[in-house]
Amino acid sequence: MSLVLAVVTARFLKFWLPVVIWMLVIFSASTGAGAPQNTSRFLRPFLQIFKPDLTDEQFEKVHYAIRKTGHFVEYALLAALLWRALKSERWFSHFVPAAQFVAVLLLCAFYASTDEFHQSFVKGREPTVHDVVLDSTGAAFGLAVFGWVGRKKRR
């Protein structure tokens, strides 16, 4: 029994714990700490190191782009981690790769939806369908890259 538990625990730590940790990172970014007014507090001084004459309009554009890029990247990584974890499950390997891709993409889109729902309860945050679409696009990109890298490794 203890050997089975050790194997299950090792598999969880290797494949599923990174998924859980990354989901918690995403969730924590959806709190008030991740609100635009808070991220601008440290981003503006950082950017002004490189461009001291940064105008408010320039800053807002860069700030928006960085925040949206963050959405894309965090869900690309979530999708890659989730696909990696699911591929470690014997039952998941019975699905064709296209079905695996769709399943992981749907799970990421669902998590993105719950993340936006969570933001509806957080002061200073605003849920948007646009962010769910952006998150899902990032997840699809992450899956495509993860699949491409996996195919290259197998060759």
N, C-alpha and C positions, 0 to 999 in steps of 0.2 A: 504493500500500500504506500509506504513512504517513497519508494522509487517512482511510482506513478505520480505522486504528488510533486516530487522534485522535477520530473520531466514536464508536467503541466505548468508548474511555477516558472521553470526556466523558459518555456515557450511563451508564457504570458509576458514575462519580463522582456524577452527579446522582440516579440512581435506586437503585442497589444499595449504594453505600457507606453511606448512612444506615441501611439494614437491617442491614448487617454490624456497624456501630458499635453500634447499639442491642442487637443480639444479644450483643455483647461486654459491654455494660453489664449486661444481665440475667445473663449468666454470672458476671460479677465479683460481683454481688450474692448469688450462690449460694455464694460462698466463705465462709470463716470470718469475714471482715470484715463480712458481712451477717447474721451470727448474732444472735439476739435479745439475748444478753448484751452484744454490742458496740454494737448500735444504741441500746440503753437508756442507754449511757454518755453519749451526747451529747443524746439526746432528753429524759431526765429533767431535767437542768439547764435546758434550753430551756423546757420546760413549767412549771417552777417559777418562771420569770420572771413568768408570767401567773397562776399559782396557787401561791403559796409554801407553802400548807398541803396540797399534793397528797399523798394517802395512797398507800401501796403498792398497795392494791386498785384505786384510781382510775387510777393510773399503768398498771398491768397491762392494764386494759380499754382505755385509750386507745392504749397501745403496740400491743396486738393489732389494734385497728381500723386504726391507721395502717399497720401491716405488711401487712394483708390488702388495704387500699385500694391500697397500692403494687403488689401482685400484679396487681390488676384494671387499674390505669392503665398499668403497663408493658406488658401484653399488648394493651391497647386501642391503644396507640401502635405496637407491633410489627405488629399486623394492618393498621393504616392504612398504615404504611410499606411493608409487604410487598405489599399490594394495589396501591399506587401503583407500585411497582417492576414487578410482574407486568403491570400494564396498559400499561407502556411496551414490553412484548414483543409483537410482531405476532401470534404464535401464540396468545397468551392471549385476544386480542380475539375469537377465533372461538367462545369459550364464551359461553353466555348468562349474564347477571349472577348468577343464582341458583347456577349451577355455579361461577362465579368466587368467590362468597361461600363456598361449601362448601369449595372447594379451599384457599383462604387460611385458613379456620377449621381445617381438618384439619392444615395445615402448622404453624399456631400451637400446636394441641393436641399435635402431635408434638414440637415444640420444648419445650413446657412439660413433657412427659413426660421428655425427655432432661435437662432442667434438674433435675427432681426426682431422676432417677437419679444425676446428678452429685452432688447433695447427700447421697446415701447414702454417699459416700466422704469427706465433709467432717466433721471433728470439730465438734461443736456444732450440726450441722444435721440435720434429720430430713425425709426425703421423705414426702409425703402425697398421696393421691389427691384429697383436698379441695382442695389448692392447684392441681392440674391442672385441676379443674373450675372453680375460681375464675379461673384464668388464661384458660381457654377462654371463659368467660362474658365476661371483659373483652375478649377478642379479638372476640367476636360483637358486643359493644357498640361497639367501635371501628369495626368494619366497617359497622355500621348508621349510625353518625354520619358516617363518611367517605362512604358512599353517599348519605346524605341531603344532605350539604353539596354533593356533586358534582352531584346533581340540581338543587339550587337554583341553582348556578352556571350550569348549562346553560340555565336558563329565562330 
